[in-house]
Amino acid sequence: MNSGVRIKSVQWDTLSDEERKTALLRPVSRREAEFSDKVERIIQTVKRGGDSALLSLTEQYDGVSLKALKVTQAEIEFAREIVDPSLIHAMKEAIRRISLFHEAEIPRSIDLETSPGVRCERRFFPIDRVGLYVPGGTASLPSTVMMLGVPSLIAGCSLRVLATPPQKDGSIDPSILVAAHLLGITEIYKMGGAQAIAALAYGTQSVPKVDKIFGPGNSWVTEAKLFVAQDPKGAACDLPAGPSEVMVIADVYANPAFVASDLLSQAEHGSDSQVILISESSKLIQSVLLELSRQLGRLPRESIAREALEKSLLIEVNEMNEALAISNEYAPEHLILQVENARGLAGRVKNAGSVFIGPWSPESVGDYASGTNHVLPTYGFARAYSGLSTESFLKAITFQELTRNGLKELGPVVQRLALAEKLDAHQNAVTIRLETL
């Protein structure tokens, strides 16, 4: 193995069941009691202190002294002037494709009679006030603005509040402001971390309270989202979206350079990211190791990617069925299939946030501009959660309307069921009506 890259490698059939479970563990999630208490203290501080608490916490955690939280129109106009036109063109093209896909996601309303005179409906309505969290940290992510801004615009949310951490000079990355402008988002606030989630959930003197919070983030953000979602006075949250992860299943026909580039594209996200390669070809695994070492040295974020690789894994299996079983158990955020019959294998995937089929489908296209959303469940939550969609920004309300004859037919069924559950008032609500017929 190449000494230039430190990454764990295992032969799957030599591992016990317990060793297999251990091998597939993610990097440790920060959910210990002490960490949760710190997050809760930040949230309570913002609830009590409002804007002044936010400004103080921003100085403490981001090292930035701000006079105001809200981005001004002048700052947005300045960003539009200095952002390269080619980047603005790329954003517009990405927004067009993301919009095409997310418009097709609009769910269909239902209006039908379950029996003569019994009409049932299901209609969709936008969530009025939504918070859009765009991470800062080691990289600026205007793509996340697009992934949150497009479906919230299509859904028709009346208030969209964007929160993102300030840079060291107190500004917001101009590309983020331009992306927000292109999507009609004007409520933009300089705040990040758990304190931003608290401000969105409870409101402050200047930050509007929202009904639901969307967007990925680090462990502080994820923990804060979980906390406010459990508080009736807080705000609902979209899905568990933490550190990035990718799993690549590749066979002997895969291009090692392609595979290595896909692994590194996620490893460079952060030192807490995890990447996994599964292959039945030891030759491919060795070739990928060489490519990782070669490509890694060219990356400006080499140290971050290298640290992520140290927490990552190469798995050699005997057959593709075994690889797919591992993938479905792991439930990766991103799954890339670089195998000869990629479309056929894709049809057997049960658990994944988003799947990339074949050698010409790098994960990067889903992150930016293929049309699908890049806010996806991590840490195995893809077993039960879907990625962000237009429907995430909508809520469904059901309606029912009965005629006299409809109740006359259905009433006895309801009476009998209510009697079985000993809920007399339920039964009487039907009986009283039937007696008037």
Contacts in CASP RR format, 6 or more apart in sequence:
PFRMAT RR
TARGET T0000
AUTHOR 0000-0000-0000
METHOD contacts of the structure
MODEL  1
MNSGVRIKSVQWDTLSDEERKTALLRPVSRREAEFSDKVERIIQTVKRGG
DSALLSLTEQYDGVSLKALKVTQAEIEFAREIVDPSLIHAMKEAIRRISL
FHEAEIPRSIDLETSPGVRCERRFFPIDRVGLYVPGGTASLPSTVMMLGV
PSLIAGCSLRVLATPPQKDGSIDPSILVAAHLLGITEIYKMGGAQAIAAL
AYGTQSVPKVDKIFGPGNSWVTEAKLFVAQDPKGAACDLPAGPSEVMVIA
DVYANPAFVASDLLSQAEHGSDSQVILISESSKLIQSVLLELSRQLGRLP
RESIAREALEKSLLIEVNEMNEALAISNEYAPEHLILQVENARGLAGRVK
NAGSVFIGPWSPESVGDYASGTNHVLPTYGFARAYSGLSTESFLKAITFQ
ELTRNGLKELGPVVQRLALAEKLDAHQNAVTIRLETL
1 9 0 8 1.000
1 286 0 8 1.000
1 289 0 8 1.000
2 289 0 8 1.000
2 290 0 8 1.000
2 292 0 8 1.000
2 293 0 8 1.000
4 293 0 8 1.000
4 296 0 8 1.000
5 289 0 8 1.000
5 292 0 8 1.000
5 293 0 8 1.000
5 296 0 8 1.000
5 306 0 8 1.000
5 309 0 8 1.000
6 306 0 8 1.000
6 309 0 8 1.000
6 310 0 8 1.000
7 289 0 8 1.000
7 292 0 8 1.000
7 309 0 8 1.000
7 310 0 8 1.000
7 312 0 8 1.000
7 313 0 8 1.000
7 314 0 8 1.000
8 23 0 8 1.000
8 312 0 8 1.000
8 313 0 8 1.000
8 314 0 8 1.000
9 285 0 8 1.000
9 313 0 8 1.000
9 314 0 8 1.000
9 315 0 8 1.000
9 316 0 8 1.000
10 23 0 8 1.000
10 313 0 8 1.000
10 314 0 8 1.000
10 315 0 8 1.000
10 316 0 8 1.000
11 316 0 8 1.000
12 20 0 8 1.000
12 315 0 8 1.000
12 316 0 8 1.000
12 317 0 8 1.000
12 318 0 8 1.000
12 322 0 8 1.000
12 326 0 8 1.000
13 317 0 8 1.000
13 318 0 8 1.000
15 23 0 8 1.000
23 313 0 8 1.000
23 315 0 8 1.000
24 313 0 8 1.000
24 326 0 8 1.000
24 329 0 8 1.000
24 330 0 8 1.000
26 243 0 8 1.000
26 245 0 8 1.000
26 274 0 8 1.000
26 379 0 8 1.000
26 380 0 8 1.000
27 243 0 8 1.000
27 272 0 8 1.000
27 274 0 8 1.000
27 311 0 8 1.000
29 219 0 8 1.000
29 379 0 8 1.000
30 219 0 8 1.000
30 223 0 8 1.000
31 223 0 8 1.000
35 219 0 8 1.000
35 223 0 8 1.000
36 223 0 8 1.000
36 227 0 8 1.000
39 194 0 8 1.000
39 220 0 8 1.000
39 223 0 8 1.000
39 224 0 8 1.000
39 227 0 8 1.000
40 227 0 8 1.000
42 57 0 8 1.000
42 194 0 8 1.000
42 195 0 8 1.000
42 198 0 8 1.000
42 220 0 8 1.000
42 224 0 8 1.000
43 194 0 8 1.000
43 195 0 8 1.000
43 197 0 8 1.000
43 198 0 8 1.000
43 201 0 8 1.000
43 224 0 8 1.000
43 227 0 8 1.000
43 228 0 8 1.000
45 53 0 8 1.000
45 57 0 8 1.000
45 195 0 8 1.000
45 198 0 8 1.000
46 53 0 8 1.000
46 54 0 8 1.000
46 57 0 8 1.000
46 195 0 8 1.000
46 198 0 8 1.000
46 199 0 8 1.000
46 202 0 8 1.000
46 204 0 8 1.000
47 198 0 8 1.000
47 202 0 8 1.000
49 204 0 8 1.000
50 199 0 8 1.000
50 203 0 8 1.000
50 204 0 8 1.000
50 205 0 8 1.000
51 69 0 8 1.000
51 204 0 8 1.000
51 205 0 8 1.000
51 206 0 8 1.000
51 207 0 8 1.000
53 195 0 8 1.000
53 204 0 8 1.000
54 69 0 8 1.000
54 191 0 8 1.000
54 195 0 8 1.000
54 196 0 8 1.000
54 199 0 8 1.000
54 204 0 8 1.000
54 207 0 8 1.000
55 65 0 8 1.000
55 66 0 8 1.000
55 69 0 8 1.000
57 195 0 8 1.000
58 64 0 8 1.000
58 66 0 8 1.000
58 165 0 8 1.000
58 166 0 8 1.000
58 190 0 8 1.000
58 191 0 8 1.000
58 192 0 8 1.000
58 195 0 8 1.000
59 65 0 8 1.000
59 66 0 8 1.000
61 192 0 8 1.000
61 193 0 8 1.000
61 195 0 8 1.000
62 165 0 8 1.000
62 166 0 8 1.000
62 168 0 8 1.000
62 192 0 8 1.000
63 168 0 8 1.000
64 166 0 8 1.000
64 167 0 8 1.000
64 168 0 8 1.000
64 169 0 8 1.000
64 170 0 8 1.000
64 190 0 8 1.000
66 166 0 8 1.000
66 170 0 8 1.000
66 190 0 8 1.000
68 206 0 8 1.000
69 189 0 8 1.000
69 190 0 8 1.000
69 191 0 8 1.000
69 204 0 8 1.000
69 206 0 8 1.000
69 207 0 8 1.000
70 187 0 8 1.000
70 188 0 8 1.000
70 189 0 8 1.000
70 190 0 8 1.000
70 206 0 8 1.000
71 172 0 8 1.000
71 177 0 8 1.000
71 188 0 8 1.000
71 189 0 8 1.000
71 190 0 8 1.000
73 186 0 8 1.000
75 171 0 8 1.000
75 172 0 8 1.000
75 177 0 8 1.000
76 177 0 8 1.000
76 180 0 8 1.000
76 181 0 8 1.000
76 186 0 8 1.000
76 188 0 8 1.000
78 174 0 8 1.000
79 172 0 8 1.000
79 174 0 8 1.000
79 175 0 8 1.000
79 177 0 8 1.000
79 178 0 8 1.000
79 181 0 8 1.000
80 88 0 8 1.000
80 177 0 8 1.000
80 178 0 8 1.000
80 181 0 8 1.000
82 174 0 8 1.000
83 174 0 8 1.000
83 175 0 8 1.000
83 178 0 8 1.000
87 175 0 8 1.000
87 178 0 8 1.000
88 178 0 8 1.000
88 182 0 8 1.000
90 369 0 8 1.000
91 142 0 8 1.000
91 146 0 8 1.000
91 175 0 8 1.000
91 178 0 8 1.000
91 179 0 8 1.000
91 182 0 8 1.000
92 182 0 8 1.000
93 369 0 8 1.000
94 143 0 8 1.000
94 146 0 8 1.000
94 368 0 8 1.000
94 369 0 8 1.000
94 371 0 8 1.000
95 146 0 8 1.000
95 150 0 8 1.000
95 182 0 8 1.000
95 183 0 8 1.000
97 369 0 8 1.000
97 370 0 8 1.000
97 371 0 8 1.000
98 146 0 8 1.000
98 147 0 8 1.000
98 150 0 8 1.000
98 369 0 8 1.000
98 371 0 8 1.000
98 373 0 8 1.000
99 150 0 8 1.000
99 154 0 8 1.000
100 371 0 8 1.000
101 370 0 8 1.000
101 371 0 8 1.000
101 372 0 8 1.000
102 150 0 8 1.000
102 151 0 8 1.000
102 154 0 8 1.000
102 371 0 8 1.000
102 373 0 8 1.000
102 389 0 8 1.000
102 390 0 8 1.000
103 154 0 8 1.000
103 390 0 8 1.000
105 151 0 8 1.000
105 389 0 8 1.000
105 390 0 8 1.000
105 391 0 8 1.000
106 124 0 8 1.000
106 154 0 8 1.000
106 390 0 8 1.000
106 391 0 8 1.000
107 124 0 8 1.000
107 390 0 8 1.000
107 391 0 8 1.000
107 394 0 8 1.000
107 396 0 8 1.000
109 121 0 8 1.000
109 122 0 8 1.000
109 123 0 8 1.000
109 124 0 8 1.000
110 120 0 8 1.000
110 121 0 8 1.000
110 122 0 8 1.000
111 119 0 8 1.000
111 120 0 8 1.000
111 121 0 8 1.000
111 122 0 8 1.000
112 119 0 8 1.000
112 120 0 8 1.000
112 121 0 8 1.000
113 119 0 8 1.000
113 120 0 8 1.000
114 120 0 8 1.000
115 406 0 8 1.000
115 409 0 8 1.000
115 410 0 8 1.000
116 405 0 8 1.000
116 406 0 8 1.000
116 409 0 8 1.000
117 402 0 8 1.000
117 403 0 8 1.000
117 405 0 8 1.000
117 406 0 8 1.000
117 409 0 8 1.000
118 400 0 8 1.000
118 402 0 8 1.000
118 406 0 8 1.000
118 409 0 8 1.000
118 410 0 8 1.000
119 400 0 8 1.000
119 401 0 8 1.000
119 402 0 8 1.000
120 398 0 8 1.000
120 399 0 8 1.000
120 400 0 8 1.000
121 398 0 8 1.000
121 399 0 8 1.000
121 400 0 8 1.000
122 396 0 8 1.000
122 397 0 8 1.000
122 398 0 8 1.000
122 399 0 8 1.000
123 396 0 8 1.000
123 397 0 8 1.000
123 399 0 8 1.000
124 391 0 8 1.000
124 394 0 8 1.000
124 395 0 8 1.000
124 396 0 8 1.000
124 397 0 8 1.000
125 394 0 8 1.000
125 395 0 8 1.000
125 396 0 8 1.000
125 397 0 8 1.000
126 155 0 8 1.000
126 156 0 8 1.000
126 157 0 8 1.000
126 158 0 8 1.000
126 393 0 8 1.000
126 394 0 8 1.000
126 395 0 8 1.000
127 155 0 8 1.000
127 157 0 8 1.000
127 211 0 8 1.000
127 212 0 8 1.000
127 393 0 8 1.000
127 394 0 8 1.000
127 395 0 8 1.000
128 157 0 8 1.000
128 158 0 8 1.000
128 159 0 8 1.000
128 211 0 8 1.000
129 157 0 8 1.000
129 158 0 8 1.000
129 159 0 8 1.000
129 161 0 8 1.000
129 208 0 8 1.000
129 209 0 8 1.000
129 210 0 8 1.000
129 211 0 8 1.000
129 212 0 8 1.000
130 152 0 8 1.000
130 157 0 8 1.000
130 159 0 8 1.000
130 160 0 8 1.000
130 161 0 8 1.000
130 210 0 8 1.000
130 211 0 8 1.000
130 212 0 8 1.000
130 213 0 8 1.000
130 214 0 8 1.000
130 393 0 8 1.000
131 160 0 8 1.000
131 161 0 8 1.000
131 162 0 8 1.000
131 163 0 8 1.000
131 200 0 8 1.000
131 210 0 8 1.000
131 212 0 8 1.000
131 213 0 8 1.000
131 214 0 8 1.000
131 235 0 8 1.000
132 145 0 8 1.000
132 148 0 8 1.000
132 149 0 8 1.000
132 152 0 8 1.000
132 160 0 8 1.000
132 161 0 8 1.000
132 162 0 8 1.000
132 163 0 8 1.000
132 185 0 8 1.000
132 214 0 8 1.000
132 215 0 8 1.000
133 148 0 8 1.000
133 162 0 8 1.000
133 163 0 8 1.000
133 164 0 8 1.000
133 192 0 8 1.000
133 196 0 8 1.000
133 197 0 8 1.000
133 200 0 8 1.000
133 213 0 8 1.000
133 214 0 8 1.000
133 215 0 8 1.000
133 216 0 8 1.000
133 217 0 8 1.000
133 221 0 8 1.000
134 141 0 8 1.000
134 144 0 8 1.000
134 145 0 8 1.000
134 148 0 8 1.000
134 162 0 8 1.000
134 163 0 8 1.000
134 164 0 8 1.000
134 176 0 8 1.000
134 215 0 8 1.000
135 141 0 8 1.000
135 144 0 8 1.000
135 164 0 8 1.000
135 165 0 8 1.000
135 215 0 8 1.000
135 216 0 8 1.000
135 217 0 8 1.000
135 218 0 8 1.000
135 221 0 8 1.000
136 164 0 8 1.000
136 165 0 8 1.000
136 192 0 8 1.000
137 165 0 8 1.000
137 218 0 8 1.000
138 270 0 8 1.000
138 301 0 8 1.000
138 304 0 8 1.000
139 269 0 8 1.000
139 301 0 8 1.000
140 173 0 8 1.000
140 175 0 8 1.000
140 176 0 8 1.000
141 176 0 8 1.000
142 173 0 8 1.000
142 175 0 8 1.000
142 176 0 8 1.000
142 178 0 8 1.000
142 179 0 8 1.000
143 179 0 8 1.000
143 367 0 8 1.000
143 368 0 8 1.000
143 374 0 8 1.000
144 215 0 8 1.000
144 216 0 8 1.000
144 374 0 8 1.000
144 375 0 8 1.000
145 162 0 8 1.000
145 176 0 8 1.000
145 179 0 8 1.000
145 180 0 8 1.000
145 183 0 8 1.000
145 185 0 8 1.000
146 179 0 8 1.000
146 183 0 8 1.000
147 373 0 8 1.000
147 374 0 8 1.000
147 375 0 8 1.000
147 388 0 8 1.000
148 162 0 8 1.000
148 214 0 8 1.000
148 215 0 8 1.000
148 375 0 8 1.000
148 388 0 8 1.000
149 160 0 8 1.000
149 180 0 8 1.000
149 183 0 8 1.000
149 185 0 8 1.000
150 183 0 8 1.000
151 373 0 8 1.000
151 388 0 8 1.000
151 389 0 8 1.000
151 390 0 8 1.000
151 392 0 8 1.000
151 393 0 8 1.000
152 160 0 8 1.000
152 214 0 8 1.000
152 393 0 8 1.000
153 160 0 8 1.000
153 183 0 8 1.000
153 184 0 8 1.000
154 390 0 8 1.000
154 393 0 8 1.000
155 390 0 8 1.000
155 393 0 8 1.000
155 394 0 8 1.000
156 393 0 8 1.000
157 393 0 8 1.000
159 187 0 8 1.000
159 208 0 8 1.000
159 210 0 8 1.000
160 184 0 8 1.000
160 185 0 8 1.000
160 187 0 8 1.000
161 187 0 8 1.000
161 189 0 8 1.000
161 200 0 8 1.000
161 207 0 8 1.000
161 208 0 8 1.000
161 210 0 8 1.000
162 180 0 8 1.000
162 185 0 8 1.000
162 187 0 8 1.000
162 188 0 8 1.000
162 189 0 8 1.000
163 188 0 8 1.000
163 189 0 8 1.000
163 191 0 8 1.000
163 192 0 8 1.000
163 196 0 8 1.000
163 199 0 8 1.000
163 200 0 8 1.000
163 207 0 8 1.000
164 172 0 8 1.000
164 173 0 8 1.000
164 176 0 8 1.000
164 188 0 8 1.000
164 189 0 8 1.000
164 190 0 8 1.000
164 191 0 8 1.000
164 192 0 8 1.000
165 190 0 8 1.000
165 191 0 8 1.000
165 192 0 8 1.000
165 193 0 8 1.000
165 196 0 8 1.000
166 172 0 8 1.000
166 190 0 8 1.000
166 191 0 8 1.000
167 173 0 8 1.000
170 190 0 8 1.000
172 188 0 8 1.000
172 190 0 8 1.000
177 188 0 8 1.000
180 186 0 8 1.000
180 188 0 8 1.000
187 208 0 8 1.000
189 196 0 8 1.000
189 199 0 8 1.000
189 206 0 8 1.000
189 207 0 8 1.000
191 199 0 8 1.000
191 207 0 8 1.000
192 221 0 8 1.000
193 217 0 8 1.000
193 218 0 8 1.000
193 220 0 8 1.000
193 221 0 8 1.000
193 224 0 8 1.000
194 220 0 8 1.000
194 221 0 8 1.000
194 223 0 8 1.000
194 224 0 8 1.000
196 221 0 8 1.000
197 213 0 8 1.000
197 221 0 8 1.000
197 224 0 8 1.000
197 225 0 8 1.000
197 228 0 8 1.000
198 224 0 8 1.000
198 228 0 8 1.000
199 207 0 8 1.000
200 207 0 8 1.000
200 209 0 8 1.000
200 210 0 8 1.000
200 213 0 8 1.000
200 235 0 8 1.000
201 209 0 8 1.000
201 210 0 8 1.000
201 213 0 8 1.000
201 228 0 8 1.000
201 231 0 8 1.000
201 234 0 8 1.000
201 235 0 8 1.000
202 209 0 8 1.000
202 228 0 8 1.000
202 233 0 8 1.000
202 234 0 8 1.000
203 209 0 8 1.000
209 235 0 8 1.000
210 235 0 8 1.000
211 235 0 8 1.000
211 236 0 8 1.000
212 235 0 8 1.000
212 236 0 8 1.000
212 237 0 8 1.000
212 238 0 8 1.000
212 393 0 8 1.000
213 225 0 8 1.000
213 228 0 8 1.000
213 235 0 8 1.000
213 236 0 8 1.000
213 237 0 8 1.000
213 238 0 8 1.000
214 237 0 8 1.000
214 238 0 8 1.000
214 375 0 8 1.000
214 388 0 8 1.000
214 392 0 8 1.000
214 393 0 8 1.000
215 238 0 8 1.000
215 241 0 8 1.000
215 375 0 8 1.000
215 388 0 8 1.000
216 241 0 8 1.000
216 242 0 8 1.000
216 375 0 8 1.000
217 241 0 8 1.000
217 242 0 8 1.000
218 242 0 8 1.000
218 243 0 8 1.000
218 272 0 8 1.000
219 242 0 8 1.000
219 243 0 8 1.000
219 272 0 8 1.000
222 240 0 8 1.000
222 241 0 8 1.000
222 242 0 8 1.000
225 237 0 8 1.000
226 237 0 8 1.000
226 240 0 8 1.000
228 234 0 8 1.000
228 235 0 8 1.000
228 237 0 8 1.000
229 235 0 8 1.000
229 236 0 8 1.000
229 237 0 8 1.000
238 375 0 8 1.000
238 388 0 8 1.000
238 392 0 8 1.000
239 375 0 8 1.000
239 376 0 8 1.000
239 377 0 8 1.000
239 381 0 8 1.000
239 385 0 8 1.000
239 386 0 8 1.000
239 387 0 8 1.000
239 388 0 8 1.000
239 392 0 8 1.000
240 377 0 8 1.000
240 378 0 8 1.000
240 379 0 8 1.000
240 381 0 8 1.000
240 385 0 8 1.000
241 375 0 8 1.000
241 376 0 8 1.000
241 377 0 8 1.000
241 378 0 8 1.000
242 378 0 8 1.000
242 379 0 8 1.000
243 269 0 8 1.000
243 270 0 8 1.000
243 272 0 8 1.000
243 273 0 8 1.000
243 274 0 8 1.000
243 378 0 8 1.000
244 266 0 8 1.000
244 269 0 8 1.000
244 270 0 8 1.000
244 273 0 8 1.000
244 333 0 8 1.000
244 334 0 8 1.000
244 378 0 8 1.000
245 266 0 8 1.000
245 273 0 8 1.000
245 274 0 8 1.000
245 275 0 8 1.000
245 276 0 8 1.000
245 332 0 8 1.000
245 333 0 8 1.000
245 334 0 8 1.000
245 378 0 8 1.000
245 379 0 8 1.000
246 262 0 8 1.000
246 263 0 8 1.000
246 265 0 8 1.000
246 266 0 8 1.000
246 275 0 8 1.000
246 276 0 8 1.000
246 332 0 8 1.000
246 333 0 8 1.000
246 334 0 8 1.000
246 335 0 8 1.000
246 336 0 8 1.000
246 363 0 8 1.000
247 275 0 8 1.000
247 276 0 8 1.000
247 277 0 8 1.000
247 278 0 8 1.000
247 327 0 8 1.000
247 330 0 8 1.000
247 332 0 8 1.000
247 334 0 8 1.000
247 335 0 8 1.000
247 336 0 8 1.000
248 259 0 8 1.000
248 262 0 8 1.000
248 263 0 8 1.000
248 275 0 8 1.000
248 276 0 8 1.000
248 277 0 8 1.000
248 278 0 8 1.000
248 335 0 8 1.000
248 336 0 8 1.000
248 338 0 8 1.000
249 278 0 8 1.000
249 279 0 8 1.000
249 320 0 8 1.000
249 323 0 8 1.000
249 324 0 8 1.000
249 327 0 8 1.000
249 335 0 8 1.000
249 336 0 8 1.000
249 337 0 8 1.000
249 338 0 8 1.000
249 339 0 8 1.000
249 345 0 8 1.000
250 259 0 8 1.000
250 277 0 8 1.000
250 278 0 8 1.000
250 279 0 8 1.000
250 281 0 8 1.000
250 284 0 8 1.000
250 288 0 8 1.000
250 338 0 8 1.000
250 339 0 8 1.000
251 279 0 8 1.000
251 280 0 8 1.000
251 281 0 8 1.000
251 284 0 8 1.000
251 320 0 8 1.000
251 338 0 8 1.000
251 339 0 8 1.000
251 340 0 8 1.000
252 279 0 8 1.000
252 280 0 8 1.000
252 281 0 8 1.000
252 283 0 8 1.000
252 284 0 8 1.000
253 339 0 8 1.000
253 340 0 8 1.000
254 279 0 8 1.000
254 284 0 8 1.000
254 338 0 8 1.000
254 339 0 8 1.000
254 359 0 8 1.000
255 338 0 8 1.000
255 359 0 8 1.000
256 284 0 8 1.000
256 287 0 8 1.000
256 288 0 8 1.000
256 290 0 8 1.000
256 291 0 8 1.000
257 291 0 8 1.000
257 295 0 8 1.000
258 338 0 8 1.000
258 359 0 8 1.000
258 362 0 8 1.000
259 277 0 8 1.000
259 284 0 8 1.000
259 288 0 8 1.000
259 291 0 8 1.000
259 338 0 8 1.000
260 288 0 8 1.000
260 291 0 8 1.000
260 292 0 8 1.000
260 294 0 8 1.000
260 295 0 8 1.000
261 291 0 8 1.000
261 295 0 8 1.000
261 362 0 8 1.000
262 336 0 8 1.000
262 338 0 8 1.000
262 362 0 8 1.000
262 363 0 8 1.000
263 275 0 8 1.000
263 277 0 8 1.000
263 288 0 8 1.000
263 292 0 8 1.000
263 309 0 8 1.000
263 312 0 8 1.000
264 275 0 8 1.000
264 292 0 8 1.000
264 295 0 8 1.000
264 296 0 8 1.000
264 299 0 8 1.000
264 305 0 8 1.000
265 362 0 8 1.000
265 363 0 8 1.000
265 364 0 8 1.000
265 367 0 8 1.000
266 273 0 8 1.000
266 275 0 8 1.000
266 308 0 8 1.000
266 334 0 8 1.000
266 363 0 8 1.000
267 273 0 8 1.000
267 275 0 8 1.000
267 304 0 8 1.000
267 305 0 8 1.000
267 306 0 8 1.000
267 308 0 8 1.000
267 309 0 8 1.000
267 312 0 8 1.000
268 299 0 8 1.000
268 301 0 8 1.000
268 304 0 8 1.000
268 305 0 8 1.000
268 308 0 8 1.000
269 304 0 8 1.000
269 308 0 8 1.000
270 304 0 8 1.000
270 305 0 8 1.000
270 307 0 8 1.000
270 308 0 8 1.000
271 304 0 8 1.000
271 307 0 8 1.000
271 308 0 8 1.000
271 311 0 8 1.000
272 308 0 8 1.000
272 311 0 8 1.000
273 308 0 8 1.000
273 311 0 8 1.000
274 308 0 8 1.000
274 311 0 8 1.000
274 312 0 8 1.000
274 313 0 8 1.000
275 308 0 8 1.000
275 309 0 8 1.000
275 312 0 8 1.000
275 313 0 8 1.000
276 312 0 8 1.000
276 313 0 8 1.000
276 314 0 8 1.000
276 315 0 8 1.000
276 330 0 8 1.000
276 332 0 8 1.000
277 285 0 8 1.000
277 288 0 8 1.000
277 313 0 8 1.000
277 314 0 8 1.000
277 315 0 8 1.000
278 315 0 8 1.000
278 317 0 8 1.000
278 323 0 8 1.000
278 326 0 8 1.000
278 327 0 8 1.000
279 285 0 8 1.000
279 288 0 8 1.000
279 314 0 8 1.000
279 315 0 8 1.000
279 316 0 8 1.000
279 317 0 8 1.000
279 323 0 8 1.000
280 316 0 8 1.000
280 317 0 8 1.000
280 318 0 8 1.000
280 319 0 8 1.000
280 320 0 8 1.000
280 322 0 8 1.000
280 323 0 8 1.000
281 316 0 8 1.000
282 316 0 8 1.000
285 314 0 8 1.000
285 316 0 8 1.000
288 314 0 8 1.000
289 314 0 8 1.000
292 309 0 8 1.000
296 302 0 8 1.000
296 305 0 8 1.000
296 306 0 8 1.000
296 309 0 8 1.000
299 305 0 8 1.000
315 323 0 8 1.000
315 326 0 8 1.000
317 323 0 8 1.000
317 326 0 8 1.000
320 339 0 8 1.000
320 345 0 8 1.000
324 345 0 8 1.000
324 348 0 8 1.000
324 349 0 8 1.000
327 335 0 8 1.000
327 349 0 8 1.000
327 351 0 8 1.000
327 352 0 8 1.000
328 349 0 8 1.000
328 350 0 8 1.000
328 351 0 8 1.000
329 351 0 8 1.000
330 351 0 8 1.000
330 380 0 8 1.000
331 351 0 8 1.000
331 352 0 8 1.000
331 353 0 8 1.000
331 377 0 8 1.000
331 380 0 8 1.000
331 381 0 8 1.000
331 382 0 8 1.000
331 383 0 8 1.000
332 352 0 8 1.000
332 353 0 8 1.000
332 380 0 8 1.000
332 382 0 8 1.000
333 352 0 8 1.000
333 353 0 8 1.000
333 354 0 8 1.000
333 376 0 8 1.000
333 377 0 8 1.000
333 378 0 8 1.000
333 382 0 8 1.000
334 352 0 8 1.000
334 353 0 8 1.000
334 354 0 8 1.000
334 356 0 8 1.000
334 363 0 8 1.000
334 376 0 8 1.000
335 349 0 8 1.000
335 352 0 8 1.000
335 353 0 8 1.000
335 354 0 8 1.000
335 355 0 8 1.000
335 356 0 8 1.000
336 355 0 8 1.000
336 356 0 8 1.000
336 358 0 8 1.000
336 361 0 8 1.000
336 362 0 8 1.000
336 363 0 8 1.000
337 345 0 8 1.000
337 346 0 8 1.000
337 355 0 8 1.000
337 356 0 8 1.000
337 357 0 8 1.000
337 358 0 8 1.000
338 358 0 8 1.000
338 359 0 8 1.000
339 345 0 8 1.000
339 358 0 8 1.000
342 357 0 8 1.000
342 358 0 8 1.000
342 359 0 8 1.000
343 357 0 8 1.000
343 358 0 8 1.000
346 355 0 8 1.000
346 357 0 8 1.000
349 355 0 8 1.000
351 380 0 8 1.000
351 382 0 8 1.000
351 383 0 8 1.000
352 382 0 8 1.000
353 376 0 8 1.000
353 377 0 8 1.000
353 382 0 8 1.000
353 386 0 8 1.000
353 387 0 8 1.000
354 366 0 8 1.000
354 372 0 8 1.000
354 374 0 8 1.000
354 376 0 8 1.000
354 387 0 8 1.000
356 362 0 8 1.000
356 363 0 8 1.000
356 365 0 8 1.000
356 366 0 8 1.000
366 372 0 8 1.000
366 374 0 8 1.000
367 374 0 8 1.000
368 374 0 8 1.000
373 387 0 8 1.000
373 388 0 8 1.000
373 389 0 8 1.000
375 387 0 8 1.000
375 388 0 8 1.000
376 382 0 8 1.000
376 387 0 8 1.000
376 388 0 8 1.000
377 384 0 8 1.000
377 385 0 8 1.000
377 386 0 8 1.000
377 387 0 8 1.000
402 410 0 8 1.000
404 437 0 8 1.000
407 430 0 8 1.000
407 433 0 8 1.000
407 434 0 8 1.000
407 437 0 8 1.000
408 434 0 8 1.000
408 437 0 8 1.000
411 430 0 8 1.000
411 434 0 8 1.000
412 434 0 8 1.000
414 426 0 8 1.000
414 427 0 8 1.000
414 430 0 8 1.000
415 427 0 8 1.000
415 430 0 8 1.000
415 431 0 8 1.000
415 434 0 8 1.000
418 424 0 8 1.000
418 426 0 8 1.000
418 427 0 8 1.000
418 430 0 8 1.000
419 427 0 8 1.000
END
